[in-house]
Amino acid sequence: MLHSEVDGAGPRVVLVHGFTQTRRSWGRVGAELARDLEVMRVDAPGHGRSSSVMADLVEGARLLGQVGGVASYVGYSMGARLCLHLALAAPRLVRSLVLVSGTAGIEDPDERRRRRSADEDLAAELESAGLEGFLHRWLALPLFAGLDGAGAGLDARRENTVEGLAASLRLAGTGSQEPLWSRLGELRMPVLAVAGGRDAKFVRLARAMVGAIGPGAELAIIPDAGHAAHLERPDAFLAVVRPFLARPVPSPREG
């Protein structure tokens, strides 16, 4: 069972963090949403108090649905990939879906193999350097250049373990993910794909996912933000996500 914590009251929204983060990593976003929603913050497999849970994306999505139940799901990066897997595997549980800096996987087999090898190298580096050294190296990546100290949330990340994060890289890294692009048209719930305007790669991926999903999918680009748009510009993020989550969920689309 994945560890979770719940705040607030109202319709449920489940927040699923990114790699090396924990349920404590949502900052102001989680607190603000809890003003009018029941917010469940989940520790993903291999992270936080779920560090001993070793699961790939398919099993991780099943465990996520088991703890989250019927809800709107908001996932960031790795968390977005978990939420996407859940929405495809158990759509009855997902009232609406917010994918922040997400991807449906790497389609090219050679590129996917290269990414899997890179994920294995990262896991080996983590095991060699230890948690503290790895976290500093991870947060120094250009991907997170827009994060200040509070946004980086190093204290929350220190709740992780070497074993849990290494397992997450090997089992649930992007290199291990089977591409889901051909299945995106199956999604019938409302979907919001969010990316930071300075994160060109994930802006392209968000646009591509919205196009592949079709009607019911929307795109939101957060200006002057990078990969962790929700932490870099929480007010701008909430301005698009809160109204989306507040909308009545329409009847499932036919087809």
C-alpha positions as CSV (number, residue, x, y, z in Angstrom):
1,M,0.0,0.0,0.0
2,L,1.3,3.5,-0.9
3,H,1.5,6.0,1.9
4,S,-0.8,9.0,1.6
5,E,-1.9,12.0,3.6
6,V,-5.2,13.9,3.3
7,D,-6.2,17.5,3.9
8,G,-9.3,19.6,3.2
9,A,-12.8,18.6,2.3
10,G,-14.7,18.4,-1.0
11,P,-14.2,16.5,-4.2
12,R,-11.0,14.5,-4.0
13,V,-7.9,15.3,-5.9
14,V,-4.8,13.1,-5.7
15,L,-1.4,14.7,-6.1
16,V,1.5,12.5,-7.4
17,H,5.0,14.0,-7.2
18,G,8.1,13.6,-9.4
19,F,11.3,11.6,-9.1
20,T,13.3,12.3,-5.8
21,Q,10.3,14.2,-4.3
22,T,7.7,13.1,-1.7
23,R,4.2,13.9,-0.7
24,R,5.6,16.9,1.0
25,S,6.9,18.4,-2.2
26,W,3.8,20.2,-3.4
27,G,4.3,23.3,-1.4
28,R,1.7,26.1,-1.8
29,V,-0.1,24.2,-4.5
30,G,-1.3,21.5,-2.2
31,A,-2.2,23.9,0.6
32,E,-4.2,26.1,-1.7
33,L,-6.1,23.3,-3.4
34,A,-7.0,22.0,0.1
35,R,-9.0,25.1,0.7
36,D,-11.9,23.7,-1.3
37,L,-10.9,20.2,-2.2
38,E,-10.0,17.0,-0.4
39,V,-6.3,16.8,-1.3
40,M,-4.6,13.4,-1.0
41,R,-0.8,13.6,-1.3
42,V,0.7,10.3,-2.2
43,D,4.3,9.0,-1.8
44,A,4.9,7.2,-5.1
45,P,6.6,3.8,-5.2
46,G,10.2,4.0,-4.1
47,H,9.7,7.4,-2.5
48,G,9.2,8.8,1.0
49,R,7.2,6.5,3.2
50,S,6.6,4.2,0.2
51,S,10.4,3.7,-0.3
52,S,10.1,0.0,0.3
53,V,7.4,-0.4,-2.4
54,M,9.3,-1.5,-5.6
55,A,7.0,-1.3,-8.6
56,D,7.0,-0.5,-12.3
57,L,4.6,1.9,-13.9
58,V,1.9,-0.6,-14.4
59,E,1.9,-1.9,-10.9
60,G,2.6,1.5,-9.5
61,A,-0.6,2.8,-11.3
62,R,-2.6,-0.1,-9.8
63,L,-1.3,0.8,-6.3
64,L,-2.1,4.5,-6.9
65,G,-5.7,3.7,-7.9
66,Q,-6.0,1.4,-4.9
67,V,-5.1,4.2,-2.5
68,G,-6.6,7.2,-4.4
69,G,-9.9,5.7,-5.5
70,V,-12.3,7.8,-7.6
71,A,-10.7,11.3,-7.9
72,S,-9.2,13.8,-10.1
73,Y,-5.5,13.0,-10.5
74,V,-2.7,15.6,-10.8
75,G,0.8,14.2,-11.6
76,Y,4.1,15.9,-12.2
77,S,6.8,14.4,-14.4
78,M,7.2,10.8,-13.1
79,G,3.9,11.3,-11.3
80,A,2.3,12.3,-14.6
81,R,3.4,9.1,-16.1
82,L,1.9,7.1,-13.2
83,C,-1.4,9.0,-13.5
84,L,-1.5,8.5,-17.2
85,H,-1.1,4.7,-16.8
86,L,-3.9,4.7,-14.2
87,A,-6.2,6.7,-16.5
88,L,-5.7,4.1,-19.3
89,A,-5.9,1.0,-17.0
90,A,-8.8,2.1,-14.7
91,P,-10.6,5.1,-16.3
92,R,-13.5,4.7,-14.0
93,L,-11.3,5.9,-11.1
94,V,-10.1,9.1,-12.9
95,R,-12.7,11.9,-13.0
96,S,-10.2,14.3,-14.6
97,L,-6.5,14.3,-15.3
98,V,-3.8,16.9,-15.0
99,L,-0.4,16.0,-16.5
100,V,2.4,18.4,-15.5
101,S,5.6,18.0,-17.6
102,G,4.5,14.6,-18.6
103,T,5.1,12.3,-21.5
104,A,3.5,9.3,-23.1
105,G,6.9,7.6,-23.5
106,I,9.7,7.3,-26.0
107,E,8.5,5.8,-29.3
108,D,11.9,5.1,-30.9
109,P,13.2,1.8,-29.6
110,D,16.9,2.8,-29.9
111,E,16.3,6.1,-28.1
112,R,14.3,4.2,-25.4
113,R,17.3,1.7,-25.0
114,R,19.6,4.7,-24.6
115,R,17.4,6.2,-22.0
116,R,17.1,2.9,-20.1
117,S,20.9,2.7,-20.1
118,A,21.1,6.3,-18.8
119,D,18.6,5.5,-16.1
120,E,20.7,2.5,-15.0
121,D,23.8,4.8,-14.9
122,L,21.9,7.2,-12.7
123,A,20.9,4.4,-10.4
124,A,24.5,3.2,-10.1
125,E,25.7,6.8,-9.5
126,L,23.1,7.1,-6.7
127,E,24.3,3.9,-5.1
128,S,27.9,5.1,-5.3
129,A,27.4,8.8,-4.3
130,G,24.8,8.3,-1.6
131,L,21.5,10.1,-1.2
132,E,22.8,13.6,-0.2
133,G,25.4,13.8,-3.0
134,F,22.9,12.5,-5.6
135,L,20.2,15.0,-4.6
136,H,22.6,18.0,-5.0
137,R,23.7,16.7,-8.4
138,W,20.1,16.1,-9.4
139,L,18.9,19.5,-8.4
140,A,21.9,21.1,-10.2
141,L,20.6,19.9,-13.6
142,P,19.5,22.6,-16.0
143,L,16.0,21.2,-15.8
144,F,15.6,22.6,-12.3
145,A,17.4,25.9,-12.8
146,G,14.2,27.9,-12.1
147,L,13.7,26.4,-8.6
148,D,14.7,28.5,-5.5
149,G,15.5,26.8,-2.2
150,A,11.9,26.5,-1.1
151,G,10.8,25.1,-4.5
152,A,13.7,22.6,-4.5
153,G,12.4,21.2,-1.2
154,L,15.6,19.4,-0.2
155,D,14.4,18.5,3.2
156,A,11.4,16.6,1.8
157,R,13.6,14.8,-0.7
158,R,15.9,13.7,2.2
159,E,13.1,11.4,3.3
160,N,13.9,9.1,0.4
161,T,16.3,6.2,0.4
162,V,19.0,5.1,-2.0
163,E,17.4,1.7,-2.4
164,G,13.9,3.2,-3.2
165,L,15.1,5.8,-5.7
166,A,17.4,3.3,-7.5
167,A,14.5,0.9,-7.8
168,S,12.3,3.7,-9.2
169,L,14.9,4.6,-11.8
170,R,15.2,0.9,-12.9
171,L,11.6,0.0,-12.8
172,A,9.7,3.2,-13.6
173,G,12.2,5.4,-15.4
174,T,11.2,6.8,-18.8
175,G,13.5,4.3,-20.4
176,S,11.5,1.4,-19.0
177,Q,8.1,2.8,-20.0
178,E,6.3,1.3,-23.0
179,P,5.1,4.1,-25.2
180,L,1.5,4.9,-24.8
181,W,1.0,7.4,-27.7
182,S,-1.2,5.0,-29.7
183,R,-3.6,4.7,-26.7
184,L,-4.1,8.3,-25.8
185,G,-7.3,8.5,-27.9
186,E,-8.9,6.0,-25.4
187,L,-9.0,8.7,-22.8
188,R,-12.5,10.0,-22.2
189,M,-12.1,12.1,-19.1
190,P,-11.2,15.8,-19.3
191,V,-7.4,16.1,-19.5
192,L,-5.2,19.2,-19.0
193,A,-1.6,19.0,-20.1
194,V,0.6,21.6,-18.4
195,A,4.2,22.7,-19.3
196,G,6.5,25.6,-18.4
197,G,7.1,28.0,-21.3
198,R,10.9,27.7,-20.9
199,D,10.8,23.9,-21.0
200,A,10.7,23.5,-24.8
201,K,10.9,19.7,-24.9
202,F,7.9,19.3,-22.6
203,V,5.9,22.0,-24.3
204,R,6.3,20.0,-27.5
205,L,5.3,16.8,-25.7
206,A,2.3,18.5,-24.1
207,R,1.1,19.7,-27.4
208,A,1.5,16.3,-29.0
209,M,-0.4,14.6,-26.2
210,V,-3.3,17.0,-26.5
211,G,-3.4,16.4,-30.2
212,A,-3.4,12.7,-29.8
213,I,-6.1,12.7,-27.1
214,G,-8.4,14.9,-29.1
215,P,-11.6,16.5,-27.8
216,G,-11.6,16.9,-24.0
217,A,-7.9,17.6,-23.8
218,E,-6.5,21.1,-23.2
219,L,-3.1,22.7,-23.1
220,A,-1.8,25.2,-20.6
221,I,1.6,26.8,-20.9
222,I,2.9,28.6,-17.8
223,P,4.9,31.6,-18.8
224,D,8.4,32.2,-17.5
225,A,8.5,28.7,-15.9
226,G,10.6,25.6,-16.5
227,H,10.1,21.9,-15.9
228,A,8.7,22.3,-12.3
229,A,6.2,25.0,-13.4
230,H,3.9,24.3,-10.4
231,L,6.8,25.1,-7.9
232,E,8.4,27.9,-9.9
233,R,5.1,29.8,-10.5
234,P,2.5,28.4,-8.2
235,D,0.0,31.3,-8.6
236,A,0.1,31.0,-12.4
237,F,-0.3,27.2,-12.1
238,L,-3.2,27.4,-9.7
239,A,-4.9,30.0,-12.0
240,V,-5.3,27.4,-14.7
241,V,-5.5,24.2,-12.6
242,R,-8.1,25.2,-10.0
243,P,-10.8,26.2,-12.5
244,F,-10.2,23.0,-14.5
245,L,-10.6,20.9,-11.3
246,A,-13.7,22.8,-10.3
247,R,-15.6,22.1,-13.6
248,P,-18.5,19.6,-13.6
249,V,-17.2,16.4,-15.2
250,P,-19.2,15.7,-18.4
251,S,-20.7,12.4,-19.3
252,P,-18.1,10.1,-21.0
253,R,-17.6,10.7,-24.6
254,E,-18.7,8.1,-27.1
255,G,-16.2,6.3,-29.3
